[in-house]
Amino acid sequence: MGPVGVLVCVLCCIVVGAQPSERKGCGRPVIQNGRVESLYVVGRLKSIRYLCNGGYIADKKGPKSEYGTAKCTENGYDPKPRCLAPCSLSEEDMDANGIAMALHRVWLTSPIKHGDTASFRCKEGYEISDSKLLDSTCSDGVLTYPNCTKPDGCGPPPEVSHGETVEDPNKFYEHGAAVTYKCQQSYTLEGKKQISCRNGQWDDPPVCKGPCSLSEEEMEANGLRLDYPLWWRSSPVKHENIVSFSCVQRYDISDSSLLRVRCNDGVVMYPKCMKLESCGPPPEVPLGETVQGQLESYGHGSVMTYRCPQYYTLEGKQNVTCRNGTWDEPPACREPCKVTCKDLDEKNITWIWPFPIKRHVLHGEFILFHCLEGYETSKKDLLMVQCQQGRMAIPNCTEQDPHAEGTPHRSDFWQMFKPPM
């Protein structure tokens, strides 16, 4: 056997000795609307490149390449080589869905490649719930068209009590048409003045709120009068306007803010003023009297003034008022205190302030005493005494112990009443 035969035998042994999985390759794939570069068998773990026909897109391609790639595996090519089809626009389908191309320069005959997006618009008189739905992406020859619908029109606009439309009403209104309402004189429009037809339904119409008429009988029954001229009483009060009342004489209300009420669609809630009761004679004050002469009856708000006899002190309010049948709390006349020379002699005490000495000490006044020479008291704080309703506890000074220290001099006496430092 020559050298060539030996080489062939060696190569055959190598090929035959190899494992089946290592020998197995991938055949030349058949790709619809595309072609493969290589015409030979591809080994395992090797890749092929293929190119699609015009308008078609390779399923797996590089970002800047028109070629698709697929790797040979023991299960065949991964991914399977294929060319994804473009989408064609159908004028008939677009008409059926009420749409047109968003860009007028785009020709209907131009194919839309797989993965590209076509933008549509609704034809005039047609609508769609969400404008985002007008963009559709081509997916391997399939393009889902958005659907724009033509909204329904409306019949005559709804009637409004005490109101009407500014325009003459029609029997039919297109979608989007609008009408404007107005109310009768003295009525107040509440809500949207203008409403629109929306896909067969009208917006909620406004309402016309009625004015209020004031009743003399109601005012009289509630003790009220108006804070306006007479001519104003016959004028209607528009809805939401404020009416101000006052209580008639000898009537009153607990809160004056209640006298301001609002007209509410023809209804006025009248406030209630209560009649004020009169008072009988003013209360008697022991030892006191009224400045004015007394009557059997006093109207609400009447005022009486009290006074006390000479040297008596008036305690409380001098003027009292009749309030809805009840008088204010009356004052009191407080009796003065009397200090006599006999009282001082019996207590071995003398008066030193205020000066000069007075016979009548008014209620609430203070008197400062001092024991006579040769007399003393153990409770120095009792030497200042206040008159309380005719009574004054005059301190008692007793004879001084001859063995005790002398009674303090008058100048030293005042030091006892100074506050501690």
Secondary structure, 3 states (H helix, E strand, C coil): CCHHHHHHHHHHHHHHHCCHHHHCEECCCCCCCEEECCCCCEECCCEEEEEECCCCEECCECCCCCEEEEEEECCEEECCCCEECCECCCHHHHHHCCEEECCCCCCCCCCECCCCEEEEEECCCCECCCHHHHEEECECCECCCCCCECCCCECCCCCCCCEEECCCCCCCECCCCEEEEEECCCCEEECCCEEEEECCEECCCCEEECCECCCHHHHHHCCEEECCCHHHHCCCECCCCEEEEEECCCEECCCHHHHEEECECCECCCCCCEECCCECCCCCCCCCEECCCCCCCECCCCEEEEECCCCCEEECCCEEEEECCEECCCCEEECCEECCHHHHHHCCEEEEECCCCCCEECCCCEEEEEECCCEECCCHHHHEEECECCECCCCCCEECCCCCCCCCCHHHHHHHHCCCC
